[in-house]
Amino acid sequence: MSLLAADPTRSAVYRQAAERIRRADRHTAAAELDQLATEVRRSIIRMIDRAQLGHVGGDLSVTDILVTCFYGVLSVDPERPRWSGRDRFVLSKGHCAAALYSTLAHCGFFPEAELDTFMAPLSALNGHPNRIKVPGIETNTGALGHGLPVATGCALAAQLDGADWRTFVVLGDGELQEGSNWEAAMAAAHHGLSSLTAVIDRNRLQQGARTEDTNALGALDDKWRSFGWEVREVDGHDHLALLEAMSGSSTGRPVAVIAHTIKGKGVSFMEDRVEWHHKVPSPDQVEAALAELAR
């Protein structure tokens, strides 16, 4: 049983917004998604400021992916988080829980006021997602390299059941240095899991250094293709490109969306700076960040 419950008023607003975005012309959809992403980013800054803990750089890089996925792609119901026909979503880079919690609250999975408790003692909103405590969380993540194997299992279950729901998983690029991902990638291609989409938050930074200096990923597109996946490369901050990449039909293979992003996106002094992997902003930096995100 989850410790949090849906906010019916907010979930109704979410359903209306998601329907509007999916029916809107490209310019209108992009503008609304951009505004939602800005709201989520401002919320992330406040959450990390209150908690004095978090992973702000990765939270900000993945925000556009999460907002686009939840508002433009996923079939989910915040008031029925365990609805059997829902699409499954897994945030493998679980240390970026603040971005996911903020997105879920904006969708009405739980009241936005709960975001004030992020990482507080006894809060349901732990530093890594917990499926027992928080509606909308499919599986606990945080130990990197686990999300894609779990998502592959979800997609295989749907295939065995003849179900039409889809599975989406968002991975950090640094965690692709974990071998478990490539075992899952091989299995997903072998089974032809066309309902599985993996989105890589390719911000090129991980804790302490650049990915290519730590353990080079090289030609990431060729790696996924060699494992039998269909590959789509996009600007990870272009909502329309993300929509197209995550919504387009596959060719009978799992899809890997390589989303090129900027760590710390939206806050100039955080962008592409490795120290903001888990640095906490000072009060002056919080004020400056919120001011930038208000423009």
Buried (B, 14 or more C-beta within 10 A) or exposed (E): EBBBBBBEEBBEBBBEBBEEBEEBEEEEBBBBBBEBBBBBBBBBBBBBBBBEBBBBBBBBBBBBBBBBBBBBBBEBBBBEBEEEEBBBBBBBBBBBBBBBBBBBBBBBBBBBEBBBBBBEEEBBBBBBBBBEBBBBBBBBBBEBBBBBBBBBBBBBEBBEEEEEBBBBBBBBBBBBBBEBBBBBBBBBBEBBBBBBBBBBBBBBBBEEEBBEEBEEBEEBBEBBBEBBBBBBBBBBBBBBBBBBBBBEEBEEBBBBBBBBBBBBBBBEEBBBBBEBBBBBBEEEBBEBBBEBBEE
